[in-house]
Amino acid sequence: MLDEQDLLAIAQLIDQKLEEKLEKKLEEKLARQKEEILTEATHRMQVLLDAEVKPMFNLLAEDISIIQEKLMPESRIERIEDDVWALKASVRRINQDLRELKQAQ
């Protein structure tokens, strides 16, 4: 027959097993809740990106396209710079010629 110590040992084993099972179930439940929270947060972030950020980037891309259309190509700017340089040289030459003509008078 079981004495009091045997019953106490059995009760402790049962308590330990129940505690282990309860702890395991709690850990599993917490892991599931964590996964659900992460999934929900990811979904909300995606919705926010699609609703708020993406349209802003689209508008920005449109603005950049408009600006690029209005910009002069670099080759044209280089040609204009060359023309300005040539015009400045011509003006200097004409000014020099005028000075020489005035001195000759």
Sequence and secondary structure as in RCSB ss.txt:
>XXXX:A:sequence
MLDEQDLLAIAQLIDQKLEEKLEKKLEEKLARQKEEILTEATHRMQVLLDAEVKPMFNLLAEDISIIQEKLMPES
RIERIEDDVWALKASVRRINQDLRELKQAQ
>XXXX:A:secstr
   HHHHHHHHHHHHHHHHHHHHHHHHHHHHHHHHHHHHHHHHHHHHHIIIIIHHHHHHHHHHHHHHHHHS  HH
HHHHHHHHHHHHHHHHHHHHHHHHHHHHH 
